[in-house]
Amino acid sequence: LLVQFYKREGHSNAPQAHVEDGENLGVWLHKQRQDKKKGKLGALEQQRLEELNISWDLLADAWERKYRLLLQFYEREGHSNV
């Protein structure tokens, strides 16, 4: 189901409430992230998820995206007073 979502959406970061074909894909994906954080996700499973460019840390990725936007703004405007 994650492959199906990835092909359609272009990313594999389904929201936690997302249901795909009647299955709670978002909940399952959240559990995979938690298992990795706890060291309980197998190497093969981790590799397969990484092939779909899974984000392991959504907050860190969001921070990086916002930082890059701020940097672009700074380079364009010469200040970061947004």
N, C-alpha and C positions, 0 to 999 in steps of 0.2 A: 504493500500500500504506500509505503514511503517513496518508492521508486515512481509510482504513478503520480503522487503529489509533486515530486521533484520535476518530473517531465512536464507537467502542466503548469506549475507555478514558477519554475526556474530556480527554486531554492528548496531546502529541506527543513526549514524552521517553522513547522506547522504550529500554530498557537495551541496551547494546552487544551482548549475546549474544542479543537477541531475533530470532527468525525468524518471519516472517509469510508464510503461504502458500508455504513453501519457500524464501523469499528472506531473506537476511541484512539485515533492515531496520535493526537496531541498528548494524551495521558501516557501512552506507550513511549513516546519520544522523551517525555519528561523523565520517565523511569529509567530510560537508557542513560540519560545525562547523570541522574543520581547514582546509578550503578557504577558509572565510570568514576565519578567523584569518590566513591567509596572503595574503588579498586575491585569491583565485582563484575565488571564487564570484560568478557573475553577478548583476546587480541584480534581474533577473526571478526567478531562482531564490531569492534571498534574500527577496524580497517574498512569493513563494508560501509559503515555509516560515514566515515571520512571520505569515501569515494563519492558520496553524495553531498560533500561540503557541509556537513553538519556543523553547527556552531555549538561548541561545548559550553561556552559561557556567554549567554545572551546579553547580560549586563555589560561585560567587558567589550563585546562587539559593538553594542549600542554606543558606549562611551567613545570608542575609536571612530565610529562614523560621525558622531557629533563633533569630535575634535577636528577631524579632517574638514568638515564644513566650516568650522570656526577659522581654521588655518586659511582656507580659500577666501573667506570673508576678509581676514586680516591682510592677505596679500593683495586683494582687490581694493580695499578701502583704507589701508594703512593704520588701522586701529582695530581693537577687538571689543569696542563698546557697543554691544548688540542690544 
